[in-house]
Amino acid sequence: MSRQDATSLTLLQRLQGQDDAAWSRFAFLYRPLIVYWCGRWNVMPADEDDLVQEVMKAVHTHLPDFERLGESGSFRAWLRGITRNKLLEYDRRRRTRLPVAEGGSDAQARLNAVADSAPALDEGPAELAGLYMRAAEAIRGDFNDQTWQIFWRTTVESQSPAQVATDLGLKPAAVRMAKARVLRRLREQVGDFADGEQANGD
């Protein structure tokens, strides 16, 4: 696949096509988020790598079945669901390894209560910002210097399109179009087509 062909496809399309480079990019983008979710669940450090690999394997297996259905169908929501299922399995395995006899049925009830009150798998602003920054790093080479400068100044540095247009000798409409192209590509890379998320605003 040529570089032009590769960049014309979304990351999800490339993953579904079993593109090895796309799987490497997926790991680069999403592994830190999966690790964060594991931390929210208090996964033991010794178990973290294995659990992340289980999630990645499940994504690989079930990706052909992935469908976007409105807001709840964003790729990140789907990945969150897979991760939660793997974390529930991990909790069940961990409970079966604990010596229940030490505390009897009361101890088992407390363990079950912990599972029932497991934390929600959401992402704070820092985790979302990290995801988008990794995605930005991954797509940087897909755009010329001027387009990237427009995106960076208007989105990351929050400069107005009018100011950037004046500095670069462009019309504000051209600046807005350039910014929109990069943001669209950015969302394609992280799989957020349906959930309305934006990288630091649009």
C-alpha positions, 0 to 999 in steps of 0.5 A: 500500500502506498503512503498516499493510499494509507493516509487516505484510509481511516485507522479503523479501515486499515485495522480491519484490513489487517495492516501491520503498521496500523496495529502498531499505530493503534498500540501507540495511540491506545495502549496508554489509555488501556493502562490508565483504565487498568490503573482505575481498576487497581490491577496489580502491576505484575498483571498489567502487561498480560491484561493489556495484551488480552484487550489487544487480542480481543480488539483484533478478534472482534474488530470485524464486528465493530459498528458505529451506532450513534454516540455510544458507538464511537471506537473509544466507547467500544474499546472501553467496553472490551476493556471492562469485560477483560477487567471483570474477567480479571477480577473473577480470576483474582477472587478465585485465587484468594483464600476465602476460608480465612474470612468465610462467607463474609470475606467472599461477600466483601469481595463480591461487593468490590466487584459490584462497585468497580469504578467507571472506565472514563477518561479525564481531560489529561488522558484525552489530551494525551490521546490526541497529542499522540494522534497529532504526532502520528499524523504530523507527516501527512500535512505540509508545514503551513497547514500544520502551523495553522492547526497548531496555532489555532487549536493548541495555542488557541490563536484566532483564525483571523490573527493566523491568517494575517500572519500568514497572508491568507484569508480566514476562510483558508485558515479555517479549512486547513484547521478542519482538515487536520482535525478531521484526520485527527478524529479519524485516527482516534476513531471518534467519528460519532461522539462529537469529541474535538481536540481542544475545540474546533 
